[in-house]
Amino acid sequence: MPHLDHAGASLFYTLEGPDSAPVLIFSNALGTDHTMWAPQAEALRGQFRILRYDTRGHGRSTLPPGPFTVAGLGGDVLALMDALGIREAAFCGLSMGGLTGMWLGVNAPRRFTRLVLANTAARISTAASWNTRIDGALRGGMAPLVAASVQRWFTPAFASAAGAGLDGLRAVLAGLDARGYAANCAALRDADLREAVGAIPVPVLVIAGSADLSTPPAAGRALADAIPGARYVELEAAHLSSFEQPARFTDALRDFLGAEARPRGDAGRHQEAVSVSG
């Protein structure tokens, strides 16, 4: 499996779809990996060249030495784009991935045609709650966090009906290195983009879940209000709305990206599953 070294971590990614299609990048939520976007990748790979990756410390991506911030997460995306010859792309991130997208919209807007910020906020939760989660992961490992995370990710009715269909997500979370999970929690704890997001010049769609307790609809509306011209869509779902309402989430993407789904000659040329160290 090829790797690209960047900032001391090895980032796994997959790139699929027509060479001439516009690029769409998906960024995963805390505690998940690139597979959370499987429904969207399956539905959109004919229209887009889809780049999915595992955030550092998640899935098949390794953890760099020392602490990092959301700027490091954003830098990983830019490193991937540079390595693959991707001049510009649309970006879709959920929760932690959404904060990464905000940082990119503020700091590298010329690289992105459109941003989709799902189930996220410019400031997520409180320092005290993040510290509690960090302490729990480092002391007890990941297994005790699985049930509580699934309760946050999905509505009770969906989780009950899905049953074993959520086993893949549970396995990804349980298999994470607690140090990687904790390091990303610390990056989220320290991220506050409330003053910065008003400067994002890129077209933005904010997606929220009506039953999301982690980043409630009010937080999504506040984010959309803070970004000039941003659109807002609310789905009947909890935190992982892309997984709970895959068809409606994908329809919202299609509607927003619209003209982006045209063949274009400057997209990346690779089609492979790779790892980047970042």
C-alpha positions as CSV (number, residue, x, y, z in Angstrom):
1,M,0.0,0.0,0.0
2,P,1.6,3.3,-1.1
3,H,2.2,6.0,1.6
4,L,2.9,9.7,1.5
5,D,4.8,11.0,4.5
6,H,3.5,14.3,5.9
7,A,4.1,15.8,9.4
8,G,4.9,12.5,10.9
9,A,1.7,10.6,10.3
10,S,0.6,8.1,7.6
11,L,-2.8,9.0,6.2
12,F,-4.7,6.3,4.4
13,Y,-7.0,7.3,1.6
14,T,-9.0,6.0,-1.4
15,L,-9.4,7.9,-4.7
16,E,-12.1,6.6,-7.1
17,G,-14.2,7.8,-10.0
18,P,-13.7,9.2,-13.5
19,D,-10.3,10.9,-14.1
20,S,-12.0,13.9,-15.8
21,A,-14.6,14.4,-13.1
22,P,-14.5,17.2,-10.5
23,V,-13.0,16.1,-7.1
24,L,-15.1,15.7,-4.0
25,I,-13.3,15.2,-0.7
26,F,-15.0,13.5,2.3
27,S,-13.7,14.0,5.9
28,N,-14.8,11.6,8.7
29,A,-16.3,12.3,12.1
30,L,-14.4,11.6,15.4
31,G,-14.3,7.9,16.1
32,T,-15.1,6.8,12.5
33,D,-13.1,6.3,9.4
34,H,-13.5,6.8,5.6
35,T,-16.0,3.9,5.5
36,M,-18.7,6.1,7.1
37,W,-19.1,7.7,3.6
38,A,-19.7,4.5,1.8
39,P,-23.4,5.4,0.9
40,Q,-22.3,8.7,-0.6
41,A,-19.3,7.3,-2.4
42,E,-21.4,4.6,-4.0
43,A,-24.1,7.0,-5.1
44,L,-21.7,9.8,-6.4
45,R,-18.7,8.0,-7.8
46,G,-20.0,8.2,-11.4
47,Q,-20.3,12.0,-11.2
48,F,-17.2,12.9,-9.0
49,R,-13.7,11.8,-8.5
50,I,-14.1,10.9,-4.8
51,L,-11.3,11.3,-2.3
52,R,-11.9,9.7,1.1
53,Y,-9.3,9.5,3.9
54,D,-8.9,8.4,7.5
55,T,-8.2,11.4,9.7
56,R,-4.8,11.0,11.5
57,G,-5.2,8.7,14.5
58,H,-8.2,7.0,12.9
59,G,-8.7,3.8,10.9
60,R,-5.6,3.0,8.9
61,S,-4.0,6.4,9.5
62,T,-1.3,6.7,12.1
63,L,-0.8,9.3,14.8
64,P,2.0,11.9,14.6
65,P,4.2,12.5,17.6
66,G,3.1,15.3,19.9
67,P,-0.2,17.2,20.1
68,F,-1.8,18.9,17.1
69,T,-4.6,21.3,16.3
70,V,-7.4,21.6,13.7
71,A,-4.8,23.4,11.6
72,G,-2.9,20.1,11.4
73,L,-6.0,18.3,10.3
74,G,-6.5,20.9,7.6
75,G,-2.9,20.7,6.5
76,D,-3.3,17.0,6.0
77,V,-6.1,17.6,3.4
78,L,-3.9,20.2,1.6
79,A,-1.0,17.7,1.6
80,L,-3.2,15.0,0.1
81,M,-4.4,17.4,-2.6
82,D,-0.9,18.5,-3.5
83,A,0.4,15.0,-3.6
84,L,-2.4,13.9,-6.0
85,G,-2.2,17.0,-8.2
86,I,-5.6,18.2,-7.2
87,R,-5.7,22.0,-7.7
88,E,-9.2,22.4,-6.3
89,A,-12.1,20.3,-5.0
90,A,-15.4,20.4,-3.3
91,F,-15.2,19.3,0.4
92,C,-17.7,17.6,2.7
93,G,-16.9,17.0,6.3
94,L,-19.1,15.9,9.2
95,S,-18.5,16.9,12.9
96,M,-14.7,16.9,13.3
97,G,-14.5,16.8,9.5
98,G,-16.8,19.9,9.4
99,L,-14.4,21.8,11.6
100,T,-11.6,20.8,9.3
101,G,-13.6,22.2,6.4
102,M,-14.2,25.5,8.2
103,W,-10.4,25.8,8.8
104,L,-9.8,25.1,5.1
105,G,-12.5,27.6,4.0
106,V,-10.8,30.3,6.2
107,N,-7.2,29.5,5.4
108,A,-7.2,28.0,1.9
109,P,-10.4,29.2,0.1
110,R,-8.9,29.2,-3.3
111,R,-8.4,25.4,-3.2
112,F,-12.1,24.8,-2.7
113,T,-15.1,25.3,-4.9
114,R,-17.8,24.5,-2.3
115,L,-17.9,23.4,1.3
116,V,-20.5,21.1,3.0
117,L,-20.3,21.3,6.8
118,A,-22.5,18.7,8.3
119,N,-23.5,18.1,12.0
120,T,-20.8,20.5,13.2
121,A,-20.3,23.8,14.9
122,A,-17.6,26.5,15.0
123,R,-17.1,25.6,18.6
124,I,-18.1,22.0,19.6
125,S,-19.0,21.3,23.3
126,T,-16.9,22.5,26.2
127,A,-13.4,22.0,27.4
128,A,-14.6,20.2,30.5
129,S,-16.6,17.7,28.5
130,W,-13.7,17.0,26.1
131,N,-11.3,16.6,29.0
132,T,-13.7,14.1,30.6
133,R,-13.8,12.1,27.3
134,I,-10.0,12.2,26.9
135,D,-9.5,11.0,30.5
136,G,-12.0,8.2,29.9
137,A,-10.4,7.0,26.7
138,L,-6.8,7.0,28.1
139,R,-7.9,5.3,31.4
140,G,-10.3,2.7,30.1
141,G,-9.6,2.3,26.4
142,M,-12.1,2.5,23.6
143,A,-14.5,-0.4,24.3
144,P,-16.4,1.4,27.1
145,L,-17.1,4.3,24.8
146,V,-18.8,2.4,22.0
147,A,-22.3,2.2,23.4
148,A,-22.4,5.8,24.5
149,S,-21.1,6.9,21.1
150,V,-23.7,5.0,19.1
151,Q,-26.4,6.6,21.3
152,R,-25.1,10.0,20.3
153,W,-24.6,9.1,16.7
154,F,-28.1,7.8,16.0
155,T,-31.7,8.1,17.1
156,P,-33.0,5.2,19.2
157,A,-35.4,4.1,16.5
158,F,-32.8,4.0,13.8
159,A,-30.2,2.2,16.0
160,S,-32.8,-0.4,17.0
161,A,-33.9,-1.0,13.4
162,A,-30.3,-1.0,12.0
163,G,-29.1,-3.7,14.5
164,A,-26.1,-5.5,13.1
165,G,-25.9,-2.9,10.3
166,L,-24.0,-0.7,12.7
167,D,-21.4,-3.3,13.6
168,G,-18.9,-2.0,11.2
169,L,-19.0,1.5,12.8
170,R,-18.8,-0.1,16.2
171,A,-15.8,-2.1,15.2
172,V,-14.0,0.9,13.8
173,L,-14.5,2.9,17.1
174,A,-13.6,0.0,19.3
175,G,-10.4,-0.6,17.3
176,L,-9.1,2.9,17.5
177,D,-5.9,3.6,19.4
178,A,-7.1,5.5,22.5
179,R,-4.1,7.9,22.2
180,G,-5.3,8.9,18.7
181,Y,-8.8,9.4,19.8
182,A,-7.7,11.5,22.7
183,A,-5.4,13.6,20.6
184,N,-8.2,14.4,18.2
185,C,-10.5,15.2,21.2
186,A,-7.8,17.7,22.3
187,A,-7.7,19.3,18.9
188,L,-11.5,19.7,18.9
189,R,-11.4,21.0,22.5
190,D,-9.0,23.7,21.5
191,A,-10.8,24.7,18.2
192,D,-12.9,27.8,18.2
193,L,-13.6,29.2,14.8
194,R,-16.6,31.4,15.8
195,E,-14.9,34.6,15.0
196,A,-13.2,33.3,11.8
197,V,-16.0,31.6,9.8
198,G,-17.5,34.9,8.8
199,A,-14.6,35.4,6.4
200,I,-15.2,32.2,4.4
201,P,-15.8,33.3,0.8
202,V,-16.6,29.8,-0.6
203,P,-20.2,28.7,-1.1
204,V,-21.3,26.7,2.0
205,L,-24.0,24.3,2.8
206,V,-24.6,23.5,6.5
207,I,-26.5,20.2,7.2
208,A,-27.9,19.6,10.7
209,G,-29.8,16.7,12.3
210,S,-33.0,17.5,14.1
211,A,-32.2,15.0,16.8
212,D,-28.5,15.7,17.1
213,L,-27.5,16.2,20.7
214,S,-23.8,16.8,20.0
215,T,-24.2,19.6,17.5
216,P,-27.9,20.6,17.8
217,P,-29.8,22.3,15.0
218,A,-29.4,25.6,16.8
219,A,-25.7,25.3,16.4
220,G,-26.0,24.5,12.7
221,R,-28.3,27.5,12.1
222,A,-25.9,29.7,14.0
223,L,-23.0,28.5,11.8
224,A,-25.0,29.1,8.6
225,D,-26.0,32.6,9.8
226,A,-22.4,33.4,10.5
227,I,-21.2,32.5,7.0
228,P,-22.3,35.0,4.3
229,G,-24.7,33.3,1.9
230,A,-24.6,29.9,3.5
231,R,-27.5,27.5,2.9
232,Y,-29.0,25.4,5.7
233,V,-30.7,22.0,5.5
234,E,-32.0,20.0,8.4
235,L,-32.6,16.3,8.3
236,E,-34.6,14.0,10.6
237,A,-31.5,12.3,12.1
238,A,-29.1,12.5,15.0
239,H,-25.3,13.1,14.7
240,L,-24.3,10.9,11.8
241,S,-27.0,12.1,9.5
242,S,-25.1,10.9,6.4
243,F,-25.5,7.4,7.6
244,E,-28.9,7.6,9.2
245,Q,-30.4,9.5,6.2
246,P,-28.1,8.5,3.4
247,A,-30.5,9.2,0.5
248,R,-31.6,12.6,1.7
249,F,-28.1,13.6,2.7
250,T,-26.8,12.6,-0.8
251,D,-29.7,14.5,-2.5
252,A,-28.7,17.6,-0.5
253,L,-25.2,17.2,-1.7
254,R,-26.3,16.7,-5.3
255,D,-28.5,19.8,-5.2
256,F,-25.8,22.0,-3.6
257,L,-22.9,20.8,-5.8
258,G,-25.0,21.0,-8.9
259,A,-22.8,22.4,-11.7
260,E,-19.8,20.9,-10.0
261,A,-20.7,17.5,-11.4
262,R,-19.2,18.2,-14.8
263,P,-16.2,16.5,-16.3
264,R,-13.1,18.6,-15.9
265,G,-9.6,18.0,-17.1
266,D,-7.7,19.2,-14.0
267,A,-8.9,16.6,-11.5
268,G,-6.4,14.2,-9.9
269,R,-5.2,11.3,-12.1
270,H,-4.7,8.5,-9.5
271,Q,-7.2,5.8,-8.8
272,E,-5.9,3.8,-5.8
273,A,-6.1,3.2,-2.1
274,V,-3.2,4.9,-0.6
275,S,-1.8,6.2,2.7
276,V,-0.2,9.5,3.4
277,S,2.0,10.3,6.4
278,G,0.9,13.7,7.7
